[in-house]
């Protein structure tokens, strides 16, 4: 399950990376900047997608384990209906107010126009992408890891094939990238729905009474999951607001950093998902020493992985900047990231581990709180101070201070929670 999730995650990151790479070949930094702005805004929708997928997987797997596949199918149907109720209005807001939202993020001129075009092309297809994510969660609930992986692989392959055709072959530029992403959303929805219909009994008939009965159980998981994931795009929005006053070359540099980080640290991003079941199983068995060992080994893995990635990214900073046609200050942004920020990503890994511990030791709201604090108090004051004291370099480096603080806090919280659960278990024995 962890391996296939990592492959699916990496596919999504590589597609985003390839999108930006193709656009960068057009040699217009305003278009590269536009891709960064559009991705930041659309990631708000992705946070809803992930939350809905988590809720589907958690609720359906529980019913399947209890021998109630019909109830699992009812959860799936109701979650798809709820997805439409959430995503369709959100897509309409993105479509109508894209220029204004981008203006709030600091995008202006050609970058605003290009990002607006991208968002308005893709927004009507957001219901397909959320359906793919929800159905993928249902497949994982059945343990169908490979079929769930095929959903993201189909999206990635479709995007990879259509991107150069639409961007260069048809000459559509950034709009071509948006059309390719829209087509990929439709294809991934087909790959997600087809096995459910063929193998797992399809969808339950929707009824308002059943929806009302399931609503509280769904929202109990959905709200914390969405709130936790929305924190990340909020942090991205805040960061982009601080760099928006600089040139398109600078914003392009930040956009490239935003695409390189998920690819370079893909295993780190999947770490919390990998150790979560291990922590949960050993917590269920009251094997708290094993829980501590899991957290310790995951932390050492994060450190070792960071130390491997750091020199590679530094040595490749020049070629990567050349490949994305970064010039001037944009090139400096990526170089400084590779030199100084890459090793500090280890502390983000510590926060991921802390989140996994909170989620699997019965305190998911702690994870939500840490994510929000990291992406607000861990960013705003340091971005402001960095800008006032050191200008652009301060904006690039200062948020890492918040990352260090909350990474250490995540590790401390994880250890505290293990000790707390062990004491509670000892009292009940």
C-alpha positions in Angstrom: 0.0 0.0 0.0 2.8 2.4 0.9 4.8 1.6 -2.3 1.8 2.1 -4.6 0.8 5.3 -2.8 4.4 6.6 -3.3 4.3 5.8 -7.0 1.0 7.5 -7.4 2.2 10.5 -5.5 5.4 10.7 -7.5 3.4 10.5 -10.7 1.3 13.5 -9.7 4.4 15.5 -8.8 6.3 14.6 -12.0 3.2 15.7 -14.0 3.3 19.1 -12.3 7.0 19.3 -12.9 6.6 18.4 -16.6 3.9 21.0 -17.0 6.1 23.8 -15.7 9.1 22.4 -17.7 7.2 22.6 -21.0 5.9 26.1 -20.3 9.4 27.2 -19.4 10.5 26.2 -22.9 8.4 29.0 -24.3 11.0 31.4 -22.8 8.5 33.7 -21.2 9.1 34.2 -17.4 5.6 35.6 -17.0 4.1 32.3 -18.2 6.3 30.3 -15.8 5.2 32.7 -13.0 1.6 32.2 -14.1 1.9 28.5 -13.6 3.1 29.1 -10.1 0.2 31.3 -9.2 -2.4 29.0 -10.9 -1.0 26.0 -9.0 -1.2 27.8 -5.7 -4.8 28.7 -6.2 -5.9 25.3 -7.5 -4.2 23.6 -4.6 -7.1 24.8 -2.4 -9.3 22.4 -4.5 -6.8 19.7 -4.1 -7.0 20.0 -0.3 -10.8 19.3 -0.6 -10.0 16.4 -2.9 -7.6 14.8 -0.4 -10.0 15.3 2.5 -12.8 13.6 0.7 -10.5 10.7 -0.4 -9.4 10.2 3.2 -13.0 10.2 4.5 -14.0 7.7 1.8 -11.1 5.3 2.6 -11.6 5.5 6.3 -15.4 5.0 6.4 -15.6 2.4 3.6 -12.6 0.3 4.9 -14.3 0.1 8.3 -17.5 -1.2 6.9 -15.7 -3.7 4.6 -13.8 -5.0 7.5 -17.0 -5.5 9.4 -18.5 -7.4 6.5 -20.9 -4.6 5.3 -20.0 -3.9 1.7 -23.4 -2.5 0.9 -22.9 0.2 3.6 -19.5 0.9 2.2 -21.1 1.5 -1.2 -23.6 3.8 0.4 -20.8 5.8 2.0 -19.2 6.1 -1.5 -22.4 7.3 -3.1 -23.1 9.9 -0.4 -19.5 11.1 -0.5 -19.7 11.6 -4.2 -22.8 13.6 -3.8 -21.2 15.7 -1.1 -18.2 16.1 -3.3 -20.4 17.6 -6.0 -22.0 19.9 -3.4 -18.6 21.2 -2.4 -16.6 21.2 -5.6 -19.1 22.6 -8.1 -19.6 25.9 -6.2 -15.9 26.1 -5.6 -15.2 25.6 -9.3 -17.7 28.3 -10.2 -16.0 30.7 -7.7 -12.6 29.9 -9.3 -14.0 30.4 -12.8 -15.8 33.7 -12.1 -13.4 35.4 -9.7 -10.0 34.0 -10.9 -8.6 37.4 -11.8 -9.6 38.9 -8.4 -8.2 35.9 -6.5 -5.0 36.1 -8.4 -4.8 39.8 -7.8 -5.1 39.1 -4.0 -2.2 36.6 -4.4 -0.2 39.4 -6.1 -0.4 38.3 -9.7 -0.7 41.2 -12.2 -0.3 42.0 -15.9 0.5 39.1 -18.2 1.0 36.6 -15.3 -2.5 37.3 -14.1 -4.1 37.0 -17.5 -2.2 33.7 -18.3 -3.1 32.2 -14.9 -6.7 33.3 -15.3 -6.9 31.4 -18.6 -5.4 28.3 -17.1 -7.8 28.3 -14.1 -10.9 29.0 -16.2 -10.1 26.1 -18.6 -9.5 23.6 -15.8 -12.2 24.7 -13.2 -15.2 23.1 -15.1 -13.3 19.7 -14.9 -12.7 19.8 -11.2 -15.8 17.5 -10.5 -14.0 14.8 -12.6 -10.8 15.1 -10.6 -12.6 14.9 -7.2 -14.6 11.9 -8.4 -11.3 10.2 -9.3 -9.9 10.9 -5.9 -13.0 9.7 -4.0 -13.3 6.5 -6.0 -9.5 5.9 -5.5 -10.1 6.1 -1.8 -12.8 3.5 -2.1 -10.5 1.2 -4.1 -7.8 1.5 -1.3 -10.5 0.7 1.2 -10.9 -2.7 -0.6 -7.1 -3.1 -0.5 -7.0 -2.7 -4.3 -3.7 -0.8 -4.2 -2.8 -1.4 -7.8 -6.1 -0.3 -9.2 -5.9 2.8 -7.0 -2.4 3.5 -8.3 -3.7 3.1 -11.9 -6.0 6.1 -11.3 -3.0 8.5 -10.8 -0.9 6.7 -13.4 -3.6 7.2 -16.0 -3.8 10.9 -15.2 0.0 11.3 -15.4 0.4 9.4 -18.6 -2.4 11.3 -20.3 -1.0 14.6 -19.2 2.5 13.6 -20.3 1.3 12.7 -23.8 -1.0 15.6 -24.4 1.1 18.4 -22.9 3.6 18.7 -25.7 0.9 18.2 -28.3 -1.4 21.0 -27.0 1.4 23.3 -25.9 3.7 23.1 -28.9 1.9 21.1 -31.6 -1.3 23.2 -31.5 0.5 26.3 -30.3 -1.9 26.8 -27.4 0.9 27.6 -24.8 -0.3 27.7 -21.2 -3.9 27.1 -22.3 -2.7 23.9 -23.8 -1.3 22.7 -20.5 -4.7 23.5 -18.9 -6.6 21.5 -21.6 -4.2 18.5 -21.1 -4.9 18.6 -17.4 -8.6 18.7 -18.0 -8.4 15.7 -20.3 -6.3 13.9 -17.7 -8.9 14.5 -15.0 -11.6 12.9 -17.2 -9.4 9.9 -18.0 -8.5 9.3 -14.3 -12.2 9.4 -13.4 -12.9 6.7 -15.9 -10.0 4.5 -14.5 -11.4 5.1 -11.0 -15.1 4.4 -11.7 -14.7 1.4 -14.1 -13.3 -1.2 -11.6 -15.9 -0.1 -9.0 -18.7 -0.9 -11.5 -17.1 -4.1 -12.8 -15.8 -5.6 -9.6 -17.2 -4.0 -6.5 -20.9 -3.8 -7.2 -21.1 -0.3 -8.5 -22.7 2.6 -6.6 -25.6 2.5 -4.2 -28.8 4.3 -5.2 -28.8 7.7 -3.6 -31.5 8.5 -1.0 -31.9 11.6 1.1 -32.7 9.7 4.2 -29.5 7.6 3.9 -27.5 10.8 3.2 -28.8 12.3 6.4 -28.0 9.2 8.4 -24.4 9.1 7.2 -23.8 12.9 7.3 -22.5 13.1 10.8 -20.1 10.2 10.5 -18.8 11.6 7.2 -18.3 15.1 8.6 -16.5 13.8 11.7 -13.6 12.6 9.5 -14.0 15.0 6.6 -13.8 18.4 8.4 -10.4 17.6 10.2 -9.0 16.1 7.0 -9.9 19.1 4.9 -8.8 21.6 7.5 -5.4 19.9 7.8 -4.9 19.9 4.1 -6.1 23.4 3.4 -3.3 24.8 5.7 -0.7 24.0 3.0 -2.2 26.1 0.2 -2.9 28.9 2.8 0.9 28.9 3.5 1.6 28.9 -0.2 -0.7 31.8 -0.8 1.0 33.8 2.0 4.4 33.1 0.6 3.5 34.1 -3.0 2.0 37.3 -1.6 5.4 38.3 -0.3 7.3 37.5 -3.6 4.6 39.0 -5.8 6.2 42.5 -5.6 9.3 41.2 -7.3 9.9 40.5 -11.0 8.4 37.7 -13.0 11.9 36.2 -13.0 11.8 35.9 -9.2 8.3 34.4 -9.2 9.4 31.9 -11.9 12.3 30.9 -9.6 9.8 30.2 -6.8 7.5 28.3 -9.1 10.4 26.0 -10.1 11.3 25.5 -6.5 7.7 24.6 -5.8 7.8 21.9 -8.5 11.2 20.5 -7.7 10.6 20.0 -3.9 7.8 17.5 -4.2 9.7 15.4 -6.8 13.0 15.5 -4.9 11.3 14.8 -1.5 8.6 12.4 -2.7 9.6 9.7 -0.3 9.6 12.2 2.6 6.0 13.3 1.7 4.9 9.6 1.6 6.7 8.9 5.0 3.7 9.8 7.2 1.4 7.6 5.2 4.0 4.7 5.4 4.5 4.9 9.1 0.9 5.7 10.1 -0.4 2.1 9.8 2.7 0.8 11.7 2.1 3.3 14.6 -1.6 2.4 14.6 -1.1 -1.3 14.7 1.4 -1.2 17.5 -0.7 1.2 19.4 -3.6 -1.2 19.1 -1.4 -3.9 20.4 -0.2 -1.7 23.2 3.4 -2.1 22.0 4.6 1.4 22.8 8.3 0.6 22.6 7.7 -0.3 19.0 5.8 3.0 18.4 8.9 4.9 19.7 11.2 2.8 17.6 9.0 3.6 14.5 9.2 7.3 15.2 13.0 7.2 15.8 13.7 5.1 12.7 11.5 7.4 10.6 13.3 10.4 11.9 16.7 8.8 11.0 15.4 7.9 7.6 14.3 11.5 7.0 17.7 12.8 8.0 19.6 10.3 5.8 17.3 11.0 2.9 17.8 14.8 3.2 21.6 14.4 3.4 21.5 12.4 0.1 19.2 14.8 -1.7 21.1 18.0 -0.6 24.3 17.5 -2.6 22.4 16.2 -5.6 20.2 19.3 -5.8 23.1 21.6 -5.2 25.2 20.1 -8.0 22.1 20.1 -10.3 21.1 23.7 -9.5 22.8 25.1 -12.6 21.4 22.5 -15.0 17.9 22.7 -13.6 18.0 26.5 -13.8 19.1 26.2 -17.4 16.4 23.7 -18.2 13.7 26.0 -16.9 15.3 29.1 -18.5 15.7 30.9 -15.1 17.7 34.1 -15.4 18.9 36.8 -13.1 17.3 36.8 -9.6 15.2 33.8 -10.5 18.3 31.8 -10.9 19.6 33.1 -7.6 16.3 32.0 -5.9 16.9 28.4 -7.0 20.6 28.4 -6.2 19.9 29.7 -2.6 17.2 27.1 -2.1 19.5 24.3 -3.2 22.4 25.5 -1.0 20.6 26.4 2.2 17.0 25.3 2.3 17.4 21.7 1.0 19.1 20.5 4.2 16.5 22.2 6.4 13.7 20.2 4.8 14.6 17.5 7.3 12.6 19.5 9.8 9.5 19.3 7.6 10.0 15.5 7.7 9.9 15.7 11.5 6.6 17.6 11.3 5.2 14.9 8.9 6.2 12.2 11.4 4.5 14.2 14.2 1.4 14.5 12.2 1.3 10.7 11.6 1.7 10.1 15.3 -1.2 12.4 16.1 -3.5 11.0 13.5 -2.8 7.4 14.5 -2.8 7.8 18.3 -6.2 9.3 18.4 -5.5 13.1 18.3 -6.0 14.2 14.6 -7.0 17.7 15.7 -3.4 18.2 17.1 -2.2 17.5 13.6 -4.6 20.0 12.2 -3.4 22.6 14.7 0.3 22.0 14.0 -0.3 22.3 10.2 -2.1 25.6 10.6 0.4 27.1 13.0 3.3 26.0 10.7 1.6 27.7 7.7 0.6 30.9 9.5 2.7 31.8 12.6 5.5 29.7 11.1 5.5 31.9 8.0 4.1 35.4 8.4 6.4 36.9 11.1 9.5 35.3 9.5 8.6 36.4 6.0 8.0 39.9 7.2 11.2 40.1 9.2 13.2 38.5 6.4 11.9 41.0 3.9 12.6 44.0 6.2 16.1 42.9 7.1 17.5 41.1 4.1 15.1 41.7 1.1 14.7 38.8 -1.3 17.2 36.6 0.4 15.3 37.0 3.7 12.0 36.0 2.0 13.7 32.9 0.7 15.4 31.8 3.9 13.3 33.2 6.8 10.4 30.7 6.5 12.9 27.9 7.2 13.1 29.2 10.8 9.4 28.4 11.3 10.1 25.0 9.7 12.8 24.3 12.3 10.6 25.4 15.2 7.6 23.4 14.2 9.6 20.4 13.1 11.1 20.1 16.5 7.7 20.7 18.1 6.2 17.9 16.0 8.8 15.5 17.3 8.3 16.6 20.9 4.5 16.3 20.5 4.9 12.8 19.1 7.0 11.6 22.0 4.6 13.3 24.5 1.6 11.6 22.9 3.2 8.1 23.1 4.0 8.6 26.8 0.5 9.9 27.4 -1.1 6.9 25.7 1.2 4.5 27.5 0.1 6.0 30.9 -3.5 5.8 30.0 -3.2 2.2 28.9 -1.4 1.3 32.1 -4.3 2.7 34.1 -6.9 0.6 32.3 -5.0 -2.7 32.7 
